[in-house]
Every structure is written in C-alpha cells, then in structure tokens.
Amino acid sequence: MSIAMIWDHLSLVLSALILAIAAGVPLGLLAYLFPRVGRALLWVVDLIQTIPALALLGVIMVFAGPGSPTAMIGLALYSLLPIARNCALGLSQVPGHLKEAAAGMGMSPTYRLFRVDIPLAAPMLVTGIRIAAVNAIGTAVFASFVGGGGLGGLFYTAIRQRDMGAILLGTLVLMLMALLLDVGLGYVERRMSGTHRNKLPLPVKAAGGGLLALAGVALVASMLLPSRTEGQLTLYDGDYSEVKLMHSMVKQLVEDKTGLEVVILDQMTQVNNHNELKGSSPSCDLMFSYDGTVLTTFLGLDTGDIPEGETLYDFVNETVQERENLRLLGKVGLNNTYSIGVTREVIDRYGVSKVSDLVPIAGELDFGAEHEFYTEEGSMKYQPFVDFYGLSFQSAKPVDVVLKYNAVEGGAFDVMVVYATDGLNKRAGLTILEDDQGFFPEYYGAFLVREDLFQDFYDAAPNLEQVLELLTGQVSSEDMVELTYAVDVDGRPVDQTAHEFLVAKGLLSA
C-alpha cells in the first residue's frame, strides 16, 4: 500500500460526492417543491440502491468505458439517496411559523426558499452527505473491478494470498478515512445548526466557498481526463499475479529495448480488458491472455467449432483477426488450463494419479469450484465434466474464486478445480491429477494485441514486435508455478520477481 493508492481512493470518493451533491440537492428541491413528482424521483433513486455494486458498475462501463469515470459515476449514484432524501426532509421540516413570518415580511417564495428554507435545512442535508461519504468509502473498493483504482485491488490480492496484515491495514485505512470525513462533516453540520457561531466575515466566507468550488471542479476534472497519452504503450493490470507478472515483463523489456514508455493502468478483469482492447477507440494496446479463453469467453465458441486438423491456437488466431482486428503473438510456453487438484488426504488414502481414478470413490468426496464453473454456458463446466468422466461426487459446492483456496485448506473440499500454473496449488498441498481422457482443452498463454499496434508505433519503436516476441517460448508452466508462488505465497514484489526471471533468461542485464 502506498500514499498514492490511498489518495487515489480518497479522491475517487470525494469526486463522487461532489457529483452526488450536484445532482442530489436539485433532486431534493424538486421533491420538496413538487411532492408527487418528488415521490417518483425518490423511488427511482431508492431503486438504484438495490442494484448490486458490481452490476451497476458493469452497466455504466458499457457506456462510459473503464476507469475512474465509471467508478465515480457509480459511487455518485449510490450516494444520491441520503443526499436527496435528507435535502427534501430538511426543507419539509422548516417550522411553519418561520415560513409565515417570512411571507409576512414580504419575501417572495423564491427569496424565502434561498434565504430561509435552505439555510435552515442545511444541517439535515449535511447529515445526508455524512451518511453518503461513509458508505462511499467502503463501496469504492469495487472500483478496481472496472479499472477505477482505489484500494480494492489491495484487498483482492490480500484475500487471495491470505495476507491478514494487508487486509487489516487496508481496513484500518478505510476506517480512518471514514472517521475523518465523518468528523469533518459533523463539524460543518454543527456550525450550520448554530452549535458553533460563525464569526468569519462575508468576504472571507465567499472566498472560501469559491476556492472550495474550484477545488471540487479540478478534482472531478482530473478524474475524468483520459489517462492514456500518445507515444505510450498502455496496458491494464491483471487481477491475478500471473497476468501482473507477464505485464511487468512487457514493461521492463519494452522500456529497456525501445524508446517507449509503458503505462500499466489499474487492474481489470480479462473480459473487461478484452472489451477495451477490441473497441473502436481502444484504451489499451495489448493484454496477456490464453488461446482457450479467447475461444470460449471472448469469441463465444467451443472446442467443437475447431475444424478437424487445426490447432486451437491457430483457429483462435485466425478467427480473432477476422472478427475483432486483434491477433495473438507467439505462445509464451505456459499452459494454464483447468485442472483437477486433490488434497494430500485423498492421495494418502486412495493413491489416485489421474481423473478417471476418482470414478469409484467420487461418492465419498466433496467437490468445489468457483461459481462460474457451475454455469450452463460452454462445455468446460461442471455438468459436462462429470458426465464425461462418469463422476458422482458426494457434494458439489460453489465458492468465490478468491476464497476457494482458503476453503480447501480449511477442509471444505477434497477435490477442486484449479488452474495448472497457480502457485497456490503448491501452498494448499494439492496434487494435480492427469486429465487422462483429455476433457479440458489447452489454455496456452499469449499476448493479444491490436492488429495495427506495430504500425502505430513503428516510428517510435520499429522493433516493438521483435521485443515482445522475445517472451515466446520462454515461460514454461513450471516457471509460472514458481513465479506465482514467489508472489502469492512468499510475498515478493511482482516487478522484482519478473526482473529476476528476465535476467535469469538472459533477456535483461542485471
């Protein structure tokens, strides 16, 4: 965790609050001035609160793209309800005798609204902002799933690595953020309610308000400005150590052997990254993926669609070029396919070595996998798998992909779907069984790039393709197991681990 990450999280929250206030106050005013319309507006705002955070961010990203703007808009929508509702409630609770007195003094309804009603309702409005701010601090951890930055990536990695120190530190930072915002806004609320007398002269207050407004505009603008600039090779960081390591290798090789700067933006899932790569206005230039992932997840095809005699890699490369103007570089070597891992207890008790050995004992074993493995789309799923091998497990339970290793280490499962090159298999003491009937297809790692990438960067780096192809055939499955183990279990920095590997391969000097 760095100061930059903390500031990134806080600035995201503050920017979202500014947008929420800008939208929530007018909504509250409408709800107060036009009660029938207001009830409908508040119902819609209330409905937004029921949408899961990830689902809302995913929908927004379709229109706004990945990054801070999507996260900021999502947080602002989640913050609308307490601000709009408290604004309307505060206005409705202005004492009637004060309204009558203002009318008796000859004030127009508009003048009274801004000189009497709104100032008296301001403490209630600030209370709503306090609630929104505290909620936004926690909700902002989901921003990392759409490339929005913040501290979400820290928690994601820490949970996967069982790094309780990082989890507790991140939690403490979020608690301190929430406390500071709550205390600060509470002070503002007390001053507005008259608990503290404001003795500042009007010019000073006006200047302060102006500066605050300018700061808010600058903050929001900084979040909305595009982070990609010309002359930079741009990637999104991965949500797993394997992708992080490969992207770090790209950055180090390209910056060492060309004049390009490589910018790695906030992490993003494979699906979202692919969407940003293939778009008409791509926000990135390449990504590390797998031929099997491109086939099933990106192209929506299956192994049965591959013509006889053609390899999965060649078919995928041809198809993705035709459909999406993308192409795969050479396979780096590793095959991160689905695998079946069993615990030490299963090995010691039954002596199994291949998947078909599970057939007579499956009724005594508990099977676990991430939720996605139990869906019906595609052939590489639970039901086709057990039907193919004739397996009938005692139980088959889903678990969050981040928590599944914690679950198997806690004794929840005897058999689990894993990825072949994941270093956590080693930590959990899992033995990978041979897929002796060949159910799972290959998932060879390769870089997926824009078709026009090398033409775009030819003037600045005519050797860019050759530099990227230096990794072809250099990273075996065994290599990646050790690399991810070093990062996820030993806690070694990604960049250092990648650098040492490149040096050992003779691709970089020490």
C-alpha positions as CSV (number, residue, x, y, z in Angstrom):
1,M,0.0,0.0,0.0
2,S,1.3,3.4,-0.9
3,I,0.2,7.0,-0.3
4,A,-0.7,7.2,-4.0
5,M,-3.2,4.3,-3.6
6,I,-4.7,5.9,-0.5
7,W,-5.1,9.3,-2.3
8,D,-6.5,7.6,-5.3
9,H,-9.2,6.0,-3.2
10,L,-10.0,9.2,-1.3
11,S,-10.0,11.4,-4.4
12,L,-12.4,8.9,-6.1
13,V,-14.8,9.2,-3.1
14,L,-14.6,13.0,-2.9
15,S,-15.2,13.3,-6.7
16,A,-18.2,11.0,-6.5
17,L,-19.6,13.0,-3.5
18,I,-19.2,16.3,-5.5
19,L,-21.2,14.8,-8.3
20,A,-23.8,13.3,-5.9
21,I,-24.3,16.7,-4.2
22,A,-24.6,18.4,-7.6
23,A,-27.4,16.0,-8.5
24,G,-28.9,15.2,-5.1
25,V,-29.6,18.8,-4.0
26,P,-31.7,19.6,-7.1
27,L,-33.5,16.3,-6.8
28,G,-34.2,17.1,-3.1
29,L,-35.5,20.6,-4.1
30,L,-37.8,19.0,-6.7
31,A,-39.1,16.5,-4.2
32,Y,-39.9,19.3,-1.8
33,L,-41.4,21.7,-4.3
34,F,-43.4,19.1,-6.2
35,P,-44.3,16.3,-3.8
36,R,-46.0,14.0,-6.4
37,V,-43.0,14.2,-8.8
38,G,-40.7,14.0,-5.8
39,R,-42.1,10.7,-4.6
40,A,-41.4,9.2,-8.0
41,L,-37.9,10.7,-8.2
42,L,-37.0,9.4,-4.7
43,W,-38.4,6.0,-5.6
44,V,-36.1,5.8,-8.6
45,V,-33.1,6.9,-6.5
46,D,-34.1,4.3,-3.9
47,L,-34.3,1.6,-6.6
48,I,-30.7,2.4,-7.6
49,Q,-29.6,1.4,-4.1
50,T,-30.9,-2.1,-4.6
51,I,-28.7,-2.8,-7.6
52,P,-25.5,-4.8,-6.7
53,A,-22.5,-2.5,-6.9
54,L,-20.6,-4.7,-9.5
55,A,-23.7,-5.0,-11.7
56,L,-24.2,-1.2,-11.6
57,L,-20.5,-0.6,-12.4
58,G,-20.7,-3.1,-15.3
59,V,-23.7,-1.4,-16.9
60,I,-22.1,2.1,-16.6
61,M,-18.8,0.8,-18.1
62,V,-20.7,-0.2,-21.3
63,F,-21.4,3.5,-21.9
64,A,-18.6,5.3,-20.1
65,G,-15.7,2.8,-20.6
66,P,-13.4,1.6,-17.9
67,G,-11.5,3.7,-15.4
68,S,-12.2,6.4,-12.9
69,P,-15.2,8.0,-14.7
70,T,-17.2,4.7,-14.4
71,A,-16.3,4.2,-10.8
72,M,-17.1,7.8,-9.9
73,I,-20.5,7.8,-11.6
74,G,-21.4,4.5,-9.9
75,L,-20.4,5.8,-6.5
76,A,-22.3,9.1,-7.1
77,L,-25.5,7.1,-7.9
78,Y,-25.1,5.1,-4.7
79,S,-24.7,8.4,-2.8
80,L,-27.7,10.1,-4.2
81,L,-30.4,8.6,-1.9
82,P,-29.3,10.0,1.5
83,I,-28.4,13.4,0.0
84,A,-31.6,13.9,-2.0
85,R,-33.9,12.4,0.8
86,N,-32.3,14.5,3.6
87,C,-32.5,17.6,1.5
88,A,-36.2,17.1,0.9
89,L,-36.7,16.1,4.6
90,G,-34.8,19.1,5.9
91,L,-36.8,21.5,3.8
92,S,-40.1,20.0,4.8
93,Q,-39.2,20.3,8.5
94,V,-38.7,24.1,8.4
95,P,-41.1,25.4,11.1
96,G,-44.3,26.8,9.6
97,H,-44.3,29.9,11.8
98,L,-40.9,30.9,10.2
99,K,-42.3,30.5,6.8
100,E,-45.3,32.6,7.8
101,A,-43.1,35.3,9.3
102,A,-41.0,35.4,6.1
103,A,-44.2,35.8,4.0
104,G,-45.4,38.5,6.3
105,M,-42.2,40.4,5.8
106,G,-43.0,40.4,2.1
107,M,-40.5,37.8,0.9
108,S,-41.3,36.1,-2.4
109,P,-41.4,32.2,-2.4
110,T,-38.1,32.1,-4.3
111,Y,-36.4,34.6,-2.0
112,R,-37.7,32.7,1.1
113,L,-36.5,29.4,-0.3
114,F,-32.9,30.6,-0.6
115,R,-32.8,32.9,2.4
116,V,-34.8,30.9,4.9
117,D,-35.7,27.4,3.9
118,I,-32.4,26.2,2.5
119,P,-30.2,27.7,5.3
120,L,-32.4,26.0,7.9
121,A,-32.4,22.7,6.1
122,A,-28.6,22.7,5.5
123,P,-27.7,20.8,8.7
124,M,-30.1,17.9,7.7
125,L,-28.5,18.0,4.2
126,V,-25.0,17.7,5.7
127,T,-26.2,14.7,7.7
128,G,-27.1,13.0,4.4
129,I,-23.7,13.9,2.9
130,R,-22.1,12.3,6.0
131,I,-24.0,9.1,5.5
132,A,-23.2,9.1,1.8
133,A,-19.5,9.7,2.4
134,V,-19.1,6.9,5.0
135,N,-20.9,4.5,2.7
136,A,-18.9,5.6,-0.4
137,I,-15.6,4.8,1.4
138,G,-16.4,1.1,1.6
139,T,-18.2,0.8,-1.7
140,A,-15.3,2.3,-3.6
141,V,-13.3,-0.9,-3.1
142,F,-15.3,-2.3,-6.1
143,A,-13.8,0.3,-8.4
144,S,-10.8,-1.9,-9.0
145,F,-13.0,-4.3,-11.0
146,V,-13.6,-1.7,-13.7
147,G,-10.1,-0.2,-13.7
148,G,-11.2,2.6,-11.4
149,G,-8.3,2.3,-9.0
150,G,-8.5,2.7,-5.2
151,L,-7.8,0.2,-2.6
152,G,-9.9,-2.6,-4.0
153,G,-7.0,-4.3,-5.7
154,L,-5.1,-4.4,-2.4
155,F,-8.0,-6.3,-0.7
156,Y,-8.4,-8.6,-3.7
157,T,-4.8,-9.7,-3.7
158,A,-4.5,-9.9,0.1
159,I,-7.5,-12.2,0.4
160,R,-6.1,-14.5,-2.3
161,Q,-2.7,-14.5,-0.6
162,R,-4.2,-14.8,2.9
163,D,-2.2,-11.7,3.8
164,M,-4.1,-10.8,7.0
165,G,-1.6,-7.9,7.7
166,A,-2.5,-6.2,4.4
167,I,-6.3,-6.9,5.0
168,L,-6.1,-5.3,8.4
169,L,-4.0,-2.4,7.3
170,G,-6.4,-1.7,4.4
171,T,-9.4,-1.9,6.7
172,L,-7.7,0.4,9.2
173,V,-7.0,3.0,6.4
174,L,-10.7,2.8,5.2
175,M,-11.9,3.2,8.8
176,L,-9.7,6.3,9.3
177,M,-10.9,7.8,6.0
178,A,-14.5,7.3,7.1
179,L,-13.8,8.7,10.6
180,L,-12.0,11.8,9.2
181,L,-14.8,12.5,6.7
182,D,-17.5,11.9,9.3
183,V,-15.8,14.1,11.9
184,G,-15.1,16.9,9.4
185,L,-18.7,16.9,8.0
186,G,-20.0,16.7,11.6
187,Y,-18.1,19.9,12.4
188,V,-19.7,21.6,9.4
189,E,-23.1,20.3,10.5
190,R,-22.7,21.7,14.0
191,R,-21.7,25.1,12.7
192,M,-24.7,25.2,10.4
193,S,-27.1,24.2,13.1
194,G,-25.8,27.1,15.3
195,T,-23.8,25.0,17.8
196,H,-20.8,27.0,16.8
197,R,-21.0,30.6,15.9
198,N,-19.5,31.5,12.6
199,K,-17.6,34.8,13.0
200,L,-16.0,34.9,9.6
201,P,-16.8,38.0,7.6
202,L,-18.8,37.6,4.5
203,P,-15.9,38.3,2.0
204,V,-13.9,35.6,3.7
205,K,-16.7,33.1,3.5
206,A,-17.3,33.9,-0.1
207,A,-13.7,33.5,-1.0
208,G,-13.5,30.2,0.9
209,G,-16.6,28.9,-0.9
210,G,-15.2,29.9,-4.2
211,L,-11.9,28.2,-3.6
212,L,-13.8,25.0,-2.4
213,A,-15.9,25.0,-5.6
214,L,-12.8,25.4,-7.8
215,A,-11.1,22.6,-5.9
216,G,-14.1,20.4,-6.5
217,V,-14.2,21.1,-10.2
218,A,-10.5,20.5,-10.5
219,L,-10.8,17.2,-8.7
220,V,-13.7,16.0,-10.8
221,A,-11.9,17.1,-14.0
222,S,-8.7,15.3,-13.0
223,M,-10.7,12.1,-12.6
224,L,-12.4,12.5,-16.0
225,L,-9.3,13.3,-18.0
226,P,-8.1,10.4,-20.1
227,S,-5.0,8.7,-18.6
228,R,-3.7,7.5,-22.0
229,T,-1.4,9.7,-23.9
230,E,0.2,9.5,-27.3
231,G,3.6,7.7,-27.5
232,Q,2.9,5.4,-24.6
233,L,2.2,1.7,-24.8
234,T,-0.8,1.2,-22.5
235,L,-1.9,-1.9,-20.6
236,Y,-4.4,-2.7,-17.9
237,D,-3.0,-4.6,-14.9
238,G,-4.4,-8.1,-14.4
239,D,-6.5,-9.3,-11.4
240,Y,-4.1,-12.3,-10.9
241,S,-0.4,-12.5,-10.3
242,E,0.2,-14.4,-13.5
243,V,-1.1,-11.6,-15.6
244,K,0.6,-9.0,-13.4
245,L,4.0,-10.8,-13.9
246,M,3.6,-11.0,-17.7
247,H,2.6,-7.4,-18.0
248,S,5.6,-6.4,-15.8
249,M,7.9,-8.4,-18.1
250,V,6.5,-6.5,-21.1
251,K,7.1,-3.1,-19.4
252,Q,10.6,-3.9,-18.4
253,L,11.6,-5.4,-21.8
254,V,10.0,-2.6,-23.9
255,E,11.4,0.2,-21.8
256,D,14.8,-1.4,-21.9
257,K,15.0,-2.1,-25.6
258,T,12.9,0.7,-27.1
259,G,12.3,4.4,-26.5
260,L,8.7,3.8,-25.5
261,E,7.2,4.3,-22.1
262,V,4.8,1.6,-20.9
263,V,1.9,2.6,-18.7
264,I,0.1,-0.1,-16.7
265,L,-3.3,1.2,-15.6
266,D,-5.4,0.0,-12.7
267,Q,-6.3,-3.7,-12.8
268,M,-9.1,-5.1,-14.8
269,T,-10.7,-8.4,-15.4
270,Q,-10.0,-10.4,-18.6
271,V,-13.4,-9.8,-20.1
272,N,-13.4,-6.0,-19.4
273,N,-9.8,-5.7,-20.7
274,H,-10.7,-7.5,-23.9
275,N,-13.6,-5.2,-24.4
276,E,-11.3,-2.2,-24.1
277,L,-8.8,-3.7,-26.5
278,K,-11.2,-4.5,-29.3
279,G,-13.3,-1.3,-29.2
280,S,-13.4,1.3,-32.0
281,S,-11.5,3.6,-29.7
282,P,-9.3,1.2,-27.7
283,S,-8.0,2.4,-24.3
284,C,-5.1,-0.1,-24.3
285,D,-2.7,-1.7,-26.7
286,L,-2.3,-5.4,-25.7
287,M,-3.1,-7.8,-22.9
288,F,-1.9,-11.2,-21.7
289,S,-4.5,-13.9,-22.2
290,Y,-4.9,-17.5,-23.3
291,D,-6.0,-19.1,-26.5
292,G,-8.7,-21.2,-24.7
293,T,-10.0,-18.0,-23.0
294,V,-10.2,-16.2,-26.4
295,L,-12.1,-19.2,-27.9
296,T,-14.7,-19.7,-25.2
297,T,-15.0,-16.4,-23.3
298,F,-14.2,-13.7,-25.9
299,L,-15.4,-15.4,-29.1
300,G,-18.2,-17.4,-27.6
301,L,-17.1,-20.6,-29.4
302,D,-16.3,-24.1,-28.2
303,T,-13.8,-26.8,-29.0
304,G,-16.3,-28.4,-31.3
305,D,-16.1,-25.4,-33.6
306,I,-12.5,-26.0,-34.4
307,P,-12.0,-27.6,-37.8
308,E,-10.5,-31.1,-37.8
309,G,-6.7,-31.0,-38.2
310,E,-6.4,-27.4,-37.0
311,T,-5.0,-26.5,-33.6
312,L,-6.9,-24.4,-31.1
313,Y,-4.3,-21.7,-31.2
314,D,-4.3,-21.3,-35.0
315,F,-8.1,-21.4,-35.2
316,V,-8.4,-18.8,-32.5
317,N,-5.8,-16.5,-34.0
318,E,-7.4,-16.6,-37.5
319,T,-10.9,-16.0,-36.0
320,V,-10.0,-13.2,-33.7
321,Q,-8.2,-11.4,-36.6
322,E,-11.3,-11.7,-38.8
323,R,-13.9,-10.7,-36.2
324,E,-12.1,-8.2,-34.0
325,N,-9.0,-7.0,-35.7
326,L,-6.8,-8.5,-33.0
327,R,-4.2,-11.2,-33.1
328,L,-2.1,-13.4,-30.9
329,L,1.6,-13.2,-30.6
330,G,3.6,-16.4,-30.2
331,K,2.8,-18.7,-27.2
332,V,5.0,-17.9,-24.3
333,G,5.1,-21.5,-23.2
334,L,2.8,-22.0,-20.2
335,N,-0.4,-23.9,-20.4
336,N,-2.7,-22.6,-17.7
337,T,-5.6,-25.0,-18.4
338,Y,-8.3,-26.1,-16.0
339,S,-7.0,-28.9,-13.8
340,I,-8.4,-31.1,-11.1
341,G,-6.5,-30.9,-7.8
342,V,-6.9,-33.2,-4.8
343,T,-5.8,-32.9,-1.2
344,R,-3.0,-34.8,0.5
345,E,-5.6,-36.8,2.4
346,V,-7.1,-38.1,-0.8
347,I,-3.7,-39.0,-2.2
348,D,-2.7,-40.8,1.0
349,R,-6.0,-42.7,1.3
350,Y,-6.7,-43.6,-2.3
351,G,-3.4,-43.2,-4.2
352,V,-5.1,-41.6,-7.2
353,S,-3.0,-40.1,-10.0
354,K,-5.5,-39.4,-12.8
355,V,-9.0,-38.1,-13.0
356,S,-10.5,-41.4,-14.0
357,D,-9.2,-42.8,-10.7
358,L,-11.9,-40.7,-9.0
359,V,-14.8,-42.6,-10.5
360,P,-15.2,-45.4,-7.9
361,I,-14.5,-43.1,-4.9
362,A,-16.3,-39.8,-6.0
363,G,-19.3,-40.6,-3.8
364,E,-17.1,-40.2,-0.8
365,L,-15.6,-36.8,-1.8
366,D,-16.7,-33.2,-1.7
367,F,-16.1,-31.2,-4.9
368,G,-15.5,-27.4,-5.0
369,A,-15.1,-24.8,-7.7
370,E,-15.8,-21.1,-8.4
371,H,-19.4,-20.1,-9.2
372,E,-18.6,-19.7,-13.0
373,F,-17.7,-23.4,-13.3
374,Y,-21.3,-24.4,-12.4
375,T,-23.0,-22.3,-15.1
376,E,-24.6,-23.9,-18.1
377,E,-22.8,-21.9,-20.9
378,G,-19.9,-23.7,-22.6
379,S,-18.6,-27.2,-22.4
380,M,-15.8,-26.7,-19.8
381,K,-18.3,-26.7,-16.9
382,Y,-19.2,-29.0,-14.0
383,Q,-22.1,-31.0,-15.6
384,P,-20.3,-31.8,-18.9
385,F,-17.2,-32.6,-16.8
386,V,-18.8,-35.2,-14.5
387,D,-20.9,-36.6,-17.4
388,F,-17.7,-37.0,-19.5
389,Y,-15.9,-39.0,-16.8
390,G,-18.9,-40.6,-15.2
391,L,-18.4,-39.0,-11.8
392,S,-20.9,-38.6,-9.0
393,F,-19.5,-36.6,-6.1
394,Q,-20.9,-36.6,-2.6
395,S,-21.4,-32.9,-2.9
396,A,-20.5,-30.1,-5.3
397,K,-20.4,-26.6,-3.8
398,P,-19.6,-23.2,-5.3
399,V,-17.2,-20.8,-3.7
400,D,-15.9,-17.3,-4.6
401,V,-12.8,-17.7,-6.8
402,V,-10.8,-15.5,-4.4
403,L,-11.7,-17.6,-1.4
404,K,-11.5,-21.1,-2.9
405,Y,-8.0,-21.9,-1.7
406,N,-8.8,-20.8,1.8
407,A,-11.8,-23.2,1.6
408,V,-9.9,-26.2,0.5
409,E,-7.2,-25.6,3.1
410,G,-9.9,-25.4,5.7
411,G,-11.1,-28.8,4.8
412,A,-14.3,-27.8,2.9
413,F,-13.3,-29.8,-0.3
414,D,-11.5,-32.9,-1.2
415,V,-11.4,-32.2,-4.9
416,M,-11.2,-28.8,-6.6
417,V,-11.0,-27.1,-10.0
418,V,-7.8,-25.2,-10.2
419,Y,-5.6,-23.5,-12.8
420,A,-2.5,-25.5,-13.7
421,T,0.1,-22.7,-13.2
422,D,-1.3,-21.3,-9.9
423,G,1.4,-21.2,-7.2
424,L,-1.4,-21.5,-4.6
425,N,-1.8,-25.2,-5.6
426,K,1.6,-25.7,-4.1
427,R,0.7,-23.8,-0.9
428,A,-2.5,-25.8,-0.4
429,G,-0.7,-29.1,-0.9
430,L,-2.9,-30.0,-3.9
431,T,-1.8,-32.7,-6.3
432,I,-2.8,-32.1,-9.9
433,L,-4.4,-35.2,-11.5
434,E,-3.7,-36.2,-15.1
435,D,-6.6,-35.3,-17.3
436,D,-6.2,-38.8,-18.9
437,Q,-9.3,-38.6,-21.0
438,G,-8.5,-35.1,-22.3
439,F,-11.6,-33.3,-21.2
440,F,-10.1,-29.8,-20.7
441,P,-8.6,-28.0,-23.7
442,E,-5.3,-26.2,-23.7
443,Y,-5.0,-22.7,-22.4
444,Y,-1.7,-21.5,-23.8
445,G,-0.6,-18.1,-22.7
446,A,0.0,-15.4,-25.4
447,F,-0.3,-11.7,-25.8
448,L,-3.4,-10.4,-27.6
449,V,-2.6,-7.2,-29.5
450,R,-4.3,-4.8,-31.8
451,E,-3.7,-5.6,-35.4
452,D,-2.4,-2.1,-36.1
453,L,-0.3,-1.9,-33.0
454,F,3.1,-2.2,-34.6
455,Q,2.2,0.1,-37.4
456,D,1.1,2.8,-34.9
457,F,4.4,2.6,-33.0
458,Y,6.7,2.0,-35.9
459,D,8.3,5.4,-35.9
460,A,9.0,5.4,-32.2
461,A,9.8,1.7,-31.9
462,P,10.3,-0.2,-35.2
463,N,11.5,-3.3,-33.2
464,L,8.5,-3.4,-30.9
465,E,7.1,-6.7,-32.3
466,Q,10.5,-8.4,-32.1
467,V,10.9,-7.2,-28.4
468,L,7.5,-8.6,-27.5
469,E,8.3,-11.9,-29.2
470,L,11.4,-12.3,-27.0
471,L,9.0,-13.9,-24.5
472,T,7.8,-16.5,-26.9
473,G,8.6,-20.0,-25.6
474,Q,10.4,-18.5,-22.6
475,V,7.9,-19.1,-19.7
476,S,7.0,-22.7,-19.1
477,S,4.2,-23.9,-16.9
478,E,6.7,-24.9,-14.2
479,D,8.3,-21.5,-14.4
480,M,5.0,-19.8,-13.8
481,V,4.2,-22.0,-10.8
482,E,7.4,-20.9,-9.2
483,L,6.8,-17.2,-10.1
484,T,3.3,-17.1,-8.8
485,Y,4.3,-18.9,-5.7
486,A,7.0,-16.3,-5.0
487,V,4.5,-13.5,-5.4
488,D,1.3,-15.0,-3.8
489,V,2.9,-17.1,-1.0
490,D,6.4,-15.7,-0.3
491,G,5.0,-12.1,-0.8
492,R,7.8,-11.0,-3.2
493,P,7.1,-7.9,-5.3
494,V,5.8,-8.5,-8.8
495,D,8.3,-6.3,-10.6
496,Q,11.3,-7.7,-8.7
497,T,10.2,-11.3,-9.4
498,A,9.7,-10.5,-13.1
499,H,13.0,-8.7,-13.4
500,E,15.0,-11.6,-11.8
501,F,13.3,-14.0,-14.2
502,L,14.2,-12.0,-17.2
503,V,17.8,-11.7,-16.1
504,A,18.0,-15.4,-15.5
505,K,16.7,-16.0,-19.0
506,G,19.3,-13.6,-20.4
507,L,16.6,-11.2,-21.7
508,L,17.8,-8.3,-19.4
509,S,21.1,-7.4,-17.9
510,A,21.3,-7.5,-14.1
